[in-house]
Each structure stands twice: as C-alpha cells, then as structure tokens.
C-alpha cells in the first residue's frame, strides 16, 4: 500500500524567526491518527531566519538527526559539544538519559534550512552521544545513499534503532528500485524536483508512506532530491 501525504497539508509553525512544516504531530499541530510511522516520530522541514534559533531546551530518550540543506546551524549541548553544521552535513544527537542543547542560525542575515528527524531508540536510558558526518555528494547521485544506520558505516551516523535513513539525488529520467523486507515500511519525502513512486507523482514537500509491499520504484520526472526511511513497523 502507498499512502500519499500532500506537503500543503502538513502541520505548520510560523513565527517571527521560524517557518516549519511537520510531517507528524508536533507542537501545536496534533492529529491523533498521525503520531508516528514505526519508530519514526518527527520529520520537520525547518527554515530559521537570520539571527534566530532554538534556545537551550532538554531532550530524553530520542535519536535526533539533522540534515542541513542551506546555510549553517550552530549547535551547543550539555555534553560540551560546540559545532557548526554546514550545508550537506548530517548531525546525530542521541539524547539518551537526558541532554540540553541549543540550535541557532550561524548567520545574522541569511536563512538556514534543515530537516530534523526524531527516531525512538531501541531502549530507554542509553548514554547520550553526538556525531557529525558529511556524506560525499557523489554517493547519492542516481542511487540511494545511506546516511544513518544501526550499524556504523563510514559516512553515516549511528542510530540506536532498527532504522535507516537515505538521501538520493536523481537526474531526470533515472529509475531505481528498492526492496522492502516483510514487516517494514518506508517513508519517502521529496525535497526538490518531481518523482514518481510507482505510479504516484510527488512534488516538493510531498511524501509517501509505503507498507505491505515487497518493492517499489522511483522514476525522476525532473532532477530531484529526496529523503527515504526504512523502519520496522512492529516498533
């Protein structure tokens, strides 16, 4: 089964310094039928204006992944980490037993755009941790590039859950196929361009949630970039 979610129907937060779209219930947006997809709890599409950001706040028992597509994000946390996450970089913070952090636009004048993902960990009470990688752009050209995985692979961040996250950058006309194991689901979120997932057409901001299928295909109708998740639906 393929279930399309129109990007214009996502939850929204629009305040002075933040424009955010929520694929799942988050903040003031709540839909009891749209809390999570397997272990995937949050997929936020965030734009923080120059000088803006999230002041210090706590998290616990969550794997938090951030992928920056434009600009740079300044990170600081209670583990002593202070780093700048630049465009094209992927950051992972395992909140575990508890961590405080802040995320601010590193520029006073330019916007920063990023995707933030929350994944439930396999168990509670794990120690907090932090890491950052910059996957090679060539690794996702006309194929799926693994960027987060429960097994540490070069160029990926480690998530403590049976979940994988991919990036892909397809040239127009490119077709690729993905095999989906029994009991697993996939969520595809289109960042830019236009693609077909099987026969379903996606535009930027759209996503499709896939389950009870053995495989599915992507066909790029334009030069396109997207995120894809492969998660256990039994979580």
C-alpha positions in Angstrom: 0.0 0.0 0.0 1.1 3.5 -0.8 -0.3 6.5 1.2 0.4 10.0 -0.2 0.7 12.9 2.2 0.4 16.3 0.4 3.0 18.8 1.5 0.5 21.6 1.8 -1.4 19.6 4.4 1.4 19.2 6.8 1.3 20.9 10.2 2.8 24.3 10.4 4.6 26.6 12.8 5.1 30.2 11.5 6.5 32.6 14.0 8.9 35.6 13.7 12.1 33.6 13.3 10.9 30.1 12.3 8.9 28.6 9.4 8.4 24.9 10.0 6.4 22.1 8.4 5.6 19.0 10.4 5.0 15.6 8.8 3.8 14.2 12.2 2.0 15.7 15.2 4.4 18.3 16.7 4.0 21.4 18.9 0.6 22.9 18.4 -0.2 20.6 15.4 -1.9 17.5 16.7 -3.5 14.7 14.7 -4.2 11.5 16.7 -4.0 9.4 13.5 -0.6 10.9 12.6 1.7 10.5 15.6 4.5 8.3 14.0 5.4 5.8 11.4 7.0 2.8 13.0 9.9 4.2 15.1 9.9 7.5 13.1 8.4 10.1 15.4 9.3 13.5 13.8 10.2 14.8 10.4 10.3 18.6 10.4 11.2 20.8 7.5 12.6 23.9 9.2 13.8 27.3 8.0 15.3 29.6 10.6 15.7 33.2 9.7 19.0 35.1 10.3 19.7 35.6 14.0 17.0 33.1 15.1 17.2 29.8 16.8 16.1 27.4 19.4 17.2 28.4 22.9 18.6 25.7 25.3 16.0 23.0 26.0 16.0 19.4 27.1 15.5 16.1 25.3 15.5 12.5 26.6 15.3 9.0 25.0 15.4 10.1 21.4 17.7 9.8 18.4 17.8 13.2 16.8 19.2 13.6 13.2 19.6 16.9 11.5 20.4 17.3 7.8 21.3 20.9 6.7 20.5 21.8 3.0 21.2 25.5 3.1 23.2 27.8 5.4 24.8 26.7 8.7 23.4 25.8 12.1 25.3 26.5 15.4 24.9 23.7 17.9 25.8 23.7 21.6 24.9 21.0 24.2 25.4 19.9 27.8 27.9 17.2 26.7 30.3 20.0 25.9 29.9 19.9 22.1 30.0 23.2 20.2 30.0 22.9 16.4 28.7 24.4 13.2 26.7 22.1 11.0 27.1 23.3 7.4 25.1 22.6 4.3 25.4 19.0 3.2 26.3 17.8 6.7 24.4 15.3 8.9 24.4 15.6 12.7 23.1 13.0 15.2 22.5 13.6 18.8 21.4 10.6 21.0 19.6 12.3 23.9 19.6 9.1 26.0 19.3 9.7 29.7 19.0 13.4 29.0 20.7 16.3 27.3 20.3 20.0 27.0 21.1 21.7 23.7 20.5 24.9 21.6 20.4 25.3 17.8 20.9 28.8 16.2 21.3 30.1 12.7 25.0 30.8 12.4 24.3 33.9 10.3 22.6 37.1 11.3 21.3 37.8 7.8 21.0 34.5 5.8 18.4 31.8 6.4 19.3 28.2 7.3 17.2 25.4 6.0 17.4 21.9 7.5 15.4 18.7 8.2 15.2 17.4 11.7 14.3 13.8 12.4 13.4 12.1 15.6 13.6 8.3 16.0 12.6 6.4 19.1 15.7 4.4 20.4 15.6 0.7 20.9 15.6 1.1 24.6 15.4 3.9 27.2 18.2 5.1 29.5 21.1 4.9 27.0 24.1 7.2 27.4 23.9 10.5 25.4 26.2 10.8 22.4 27.0 13.1 19.4 28.5 12.8 16.0 28.6 14.6 12.6 29.4 13.5 9.1 29.5 15.0 5.6 28.4 12.3 3.1 30.0 12.6 -0.3 27.5 14.1 -2.8 28.7 11.7 -5.4 27.5 8.8 -3.2 23.8 9.7 -3.8 24.0 10.6 -7.5 21.4 8.4 -9.2 21.2 6.0 -6.3 20.3 5.8 -2.6 23.0 6.9 -0.2 22.8 5.5 3.4 23.3 8.4 5.9 22.0 6.9 9.2 22.0 3.2 10.2 22.0 0.9 13.3 25.4 -0.3 12.2 28.3 2.1 11.9 29.3 2.6 8.3 31.8 5.2 7.0 30.0 8.4 6.1 26.9 7.6 8.2 25.7 8.4 11.7 24.8 5.6 14.1 21.2 5.4 15.3 20.3 3.0 18.2 17.3 1.6 16.5 16.5 -0.8 13.6 16.0 2.2 11.2 17.8 3.5 8.2 17.8 6.9 6.5 18.9 7.6 2.9 19.5 10.5 0.6 19.2 10.5 -3.1 19.8 12.9 -6.0 18.4 11.7 -9.2 18.9 13.0 -12.7 15.7 13.4 -14.8 14.7 10.0 -16.4 16.6 7.9 -13.8 14.8 4.9 -12.4 15.8 2.9 -9.3 14.2 0.1 -7.3 14.1 -0.6 -3.6 13.4 -4.0 -1.9 11.3 -3.8 1.3 11.5 -6.7 3.7 8.5 -8.2 5.4 7.2 -6.2 8.4 9.0 -3.0 7.3 7.7 0.3 5.9 9.3 3.2 4.0 8.6 6.9 4.0 9.8 9.0 1.0 9.9 12.8 1.4 10.6 14.9 -1.7 13.0 17.8 -1.1 13.1 19.2 -4.7 12.1 18.2 -8.2 9.4 15.8 -9.2 9.3 12.0 -9.0 7.0 9.0 -9.5 7.0 6.4 -6.7 5.4 3.5 -8.6 2.6 5.5 -10.2 2.2 8.2 -7.6 3.5 11.7 -8.5 5.3 13.7 -5.8 6.1 17.4 -5.7 8.4 19.2 -3.2 7.1 18.8 0.3 5.0 15.7 -0.6 5.7 12.3 0.9 4.5 8.7 0.5 4.3 6.1 3.2 4.8 2.6 1.9 3.9 -0.7 3.6 2.8 -4.2 2.8 4.8 -4.1 -0.4 7.9 -6.2 -1.4 9.4 -3.5 -3.6 8.8 -0.1 -5.2 10.4 2.1 -7.9 11.4 5.7 -8.2 11.3 7.5 -11.6 12.7 11.1 -11.7 10.5 13.3 -13.8 12.9 16.2 -13.2 16.3 16.5 -11.4 15.2 15.5 -7.9 16.4 15.2 -4.3 14.6 13.2 -1.6 14.9 11.6 1.8 13.9 8.0 2.4 13.4 6.0 5.6 13.3 2.2 6.1 11.8 1.3 9.5 10.3 -1.6 11.3 6.5 -1.2 11.7 6.4 -3.5 14.7 8.1 -1.0 17.0 
